[in-house]
């Protein structure tokens, strides 16, 4: 026994040497935590169990053999917020976190365990990409990881946390997951790096501009969250998990309610201006509706003309989508359509009800939008809302014009409950545009066109635009006092608890990609 135990201790000592103070110092100098520090910070204290700790690197030819215990990745499971979660953390200090055959096999095993047990999986990525000296073995490892990503999609939450470089093939696993976090200044994602671009195109670009956290959370929309350091990034992951079930068969997380369900918010009556062209901040409305004014926004800095966020209503997790009149007047464009559609698919996959706050004058006009496929991309949003089977509740705050009205979860495409504020305007188009078309000849011949235009506008609002017409015809369920919006949504959610939406039998729909 003593001899056996001494071997056990010797192996542990080798591992401790690999995780030396010098090892920690190198990573800390980069402004980053080590892979092990990240894991221990993420999981509830004392719950993480590591798997395949001592697997050595695979032997290679090409004169580049270097073996590391664990092969540059930590894998295992534990509890986060008291819930079972699987995870892996790539170790940039071990072979640059590059993916070889052993490295891949450890990740594949933990992916499969997460899927078998119906548990979320988190990838902490800090990798230089495929291990060149292992050749095809590295590529095959990535292929199997990607396949597992696809098999797990919509079944268990998959969260990617970019905490260093993710280059080449390494970017496609995150792209297949549900949510992507990045850390400012220290994380990068790109298919081809600055050196390759310089060599092939003679173009000089920094890693940050090419694929840094700011680029991907503002311009591309590839990443959903950005935080300033590793610790806050990981705290963001823990917060996101609190809104998600463990898998697609679980009910949404519901906390014991601590905010009044029937809370009256008179301030809601005054947020929307009387002037239909004047902007306001829709986030103020969200804060007054949700539990304790707390929500967790997704893709905050990208496509800011639409807001997507998780929140709680009477303790229950919900997804919120809201047009933002402060940005581009709340119009829908390519980026906002794709952003909202993606969020809807995530909510639908994990049984999270969707609350939609509508103030949309239409789709953004212009050749740029048309030539870049606004028709196809807008259809993604239409498809997502129509396809979703979770409870869907709409509040029309102000403008709801034309095709954009239809797309934003109208009852016609399957919205379950649709309420409108007295400030709502539901029509093919706004009064100004409608009058200019309908009464073009009369206005041209009038002695006082401004006065006549005003008369026609008032008539149009009275006979076409106001929400009571839609209410009378059953296109909405009720015109409500804005002050009771929270109460109305919570009551509707309770009414929809046992909702079942039957769909035609099919392999899958043909989503407009």
Secondary structure as UniProt FT lines:
FT   HELIX           2..18
FT   HELIX           21..29
FT   TURN            30..31
FT   HELIX           35..42
FT   TURN            45..46
FT   STRAND          49..51
FT   TURN            53..54
FT   TURN            62..63
FT   HELIX           69..72
FT   STRAND          73..80
FT   TURN            81..82
FT   STRAND          83..90
FT   TURN            92..94
FT   HELIX           95..97
FT   HELIX           101..117
FT   STRAND          120..127
FT   HELIX           132..134
FT   HELIX           136..152
FT   TURN            153..155
FT   STRAND          158..167
FT   TURN            168..169
FT   HELIX           170..175
FT   STRAND          179..183
FT   TURN            184..186
FT   STRAND          188..190
FT   HELIX           194..201
FT   HELIX           207..211
FT   HELIX           213..218
FT   STRAND          225..227
FT   HELIX           230..241
FT   TURN            242..243
FT   TURN            248..249
FT   TURN            261..262
FT   HELIX           266..270
FT   TURN            276..277
FT   HELIX           282..289
FT   HELIX           291..293
FT   STRAND          295..298
FT   TURN            300..301
FT   TURN            304..305
FT   STRAND          306..313
FT   TURN            314..315
FT   STRAND          316..323
FT   TURN            325..327
FT   HELIX           328..330
FT   HELIX           334..349
FT   TURN            350..351
FT   STRAND          353..360
FT   HELIX           367..371
FT   TURN            372..373
FT   HELIX           374..387
FT   STRAND          392..401
FT   HELIX           402..407
FT   TURN            408..409
FT   HELIX           411..413
FT   STRAND          417..421
FT   TURN            422..423
FT   STRAND          425..427
FT   HELIX           431..438
FT   HELIX           440..445
FT   HELIX           449..460
FT   HELIX           461..465
FT   HELIX           467..472
FT   TURN            473..474
FT   STRAND          478..480
FT   HELIX           482..484
FT   HELIX           485..495
FT   TURN            496..498
//
